[in-house]
Structure formats: structure tokens, C-alpha cells
Amino acid sequence: MSILSELADVLEERKSASTDDSYVASLYASGLSKILEKIGEEATETIIAAKDLEAGGTDQQAQLEEEFVKEVADLWFHSMVALTHLNLGPNDVLNELGRRFGIGGLDEKAARTPK
């Protein structure tokens, strides 16, 4: 089983967990707006970490790479919380990525844009 599948299972279990015992349960109890707020926060932190990594010196490279990866992990995690809250999962996203595979990015974007 992949880590995404394992995480999806845990996130689903947290729907019935006590908010006193689970951060994820507390997010679910707070509702979609709070979950989306966390995604926005993590997206901002990811952007800052990426800019820091690009601007950083070689003496900081490993630390900046680690920080960027951690922020991306936080962003993915909270995105998965949103998926689970909405009764979706990582396979829904992976299937969509699979559908897009082999389609040029400009063509795929044009197909989504209302004419």
C-alpha cells in the first residue's frame, strides 16, 4: 500500500475521532472553511520556502531544500484532509493526473477554459 493510501485511511478514521485527541478531527469539526484556510496558509509557506531555496546560497542548500519539502508535505497533507472531508481521496487526484498524462499543458488548460 502506498503512503498516500495509508494516509487516506487514517484521515478517514479521524472523521470519527475525538477532537481532543486528533488535530485532523478538530479540522473536520471546524468545517471546510478552516481546512481551506490551512491549505492557503500552507500554500503561502510553500511559496516562501521555494523563493528562499532559489535565492539561498550553496552553504544553506540542504537546509532550504529540507524546509521546502516539509512545506510541500504540509500542503499535500492539508489538501488530503480537504479531499477526505469532501468524501474524495488521493486516487481521484491520481486518476485525473493519469487522464491528463500525455496531453500538452496548453491543450489541457484550453480544454478547461470556457469559450
C-alpha positions in Angstrom: 0.0 0.0 0.0 1.3 3.5 -0.8 1.8 6.1 1.8 -1.0 8.1 0.1 -3.4 5.2 0.6 -2.3 4.7 4.2 -2.7 8.4 4.9 -6.1 8.4 3.3 -7.2 5.5 5.5 -6.0 7.3 8.6 -7.7 10.6 7.6 -11.0 8.7 7.1 -10.7 7.2 10.5 -10.1 10.6 12.0 -13.6 11.6 10.9 -15.0 9.7 13.9 -12.1 10.6 16.3 -12.4 12.9 19.3 -11.4 16.5 18.6 -9.5 16.4 21.9 -7.3 13.6 20.6 -6.9 14.4 16.9 -5.8 17.5 15.1 -7.4 16.2 11.9 -10.7 15.6 13.8 -10.6 19.2 15.0 -10.1 20.4 11.5 -13.1 18.3 10.3 -15.2 19.7 13.2 -14.2 23.3 12.3 -15.5 22.7 8.7 -14.4 23.2 5.2 -13.6 26.9 5.6 -11.0 26.2 8.3 -9.5 23.3 6.2 -9.2 25.6 3.2 -7.7 28.3 5.4 -5.0 25.8 6.3 -4.4 25.0 2.7 -4.0 28.7 1.9 -1.5 29.1 4.8 0.5 26.1 3.7 0.5 27.3 0.1 1.9 30.6 1.2 4.6 28.9 3.3 5.4 26.7 0.3 5.8 29.7 -1.9 8.1 31.5 0.6 10.2 28.3 1.1 10.6 27.9 -2.7 11.7 31.5 -3.1 14.1 31.1 -0.2 15.5 28.0 -1.8 16.0 29.6 -5.2 17.7 32.7 -3.6 19.7 30.8 -1.0 23.4 30.2 -1.1 25.1 26.8 -1.5 26.0 26.7 2.2 22.3 26.7 3.0 21.2 24.4 0.1 20.4 21.3 2.1 18.5 23.1 4.9 16.5 25.2 2.4 15.7 22.0 0.3 14.5 20.3 3.5 12.3 23.3 4.5 10.8 23.4 1.0 10.0 19.7 1.1 8.4 19.9 4.5 6.2 22.8 3.4 5.1 20.8 0.3 4.3 17.9 2.6 2.2 20.1 4.8 0.4 21.4 1.7 -0.3 17.9 0.4 -1.4 16.8 3.8 -4.0 19.5 4.2 -5.1 19.0 0.7 -5.7 15.4 1.5 -7.7 16.5 4.6 -9.9 18.5 2.3 -10.3 15.6 -0.1 -11.3 13.3 2.7 -13.7 15.9 4.2 -15.4 16.0 0.8 -15.5 12.2 0.5 -12.8 12.1 -2.1 -9.3 10.6 -2.0 -5.8 10.6 -3.5 -6.9 8.1 -6.2 -9.3 10.7 -7.5 -6.4 13.1 -8.0 -4.1 10.4 -9.4 -6.8 9.3 -11.9 -7.1 12.9 -13.0 -3.4 13.3 -13.4 -3.4 10.0 -15.3 -6.1 11.3 -17.6 -4.0 14.4 -18.3 -0.8 12.4 -18.9 0.4 12.8 -22.5 -1.8 15.9 -23.1 0.2 19.0 -23.6 -0.3 21.5 -20.7 -1.6 24.3 -23.0 -4.0 21.9 -24.7 -5.3 20.6 -21.3 -5.7 24.1 -20.0 -7.5 25.2 -23.1 -9.9 22.3 -22.8 -10.9 23.5 -19.3 -11.3 27.2 -20.3 -14.9 28.2 -21.2 -15.0 29.6 -24.7 
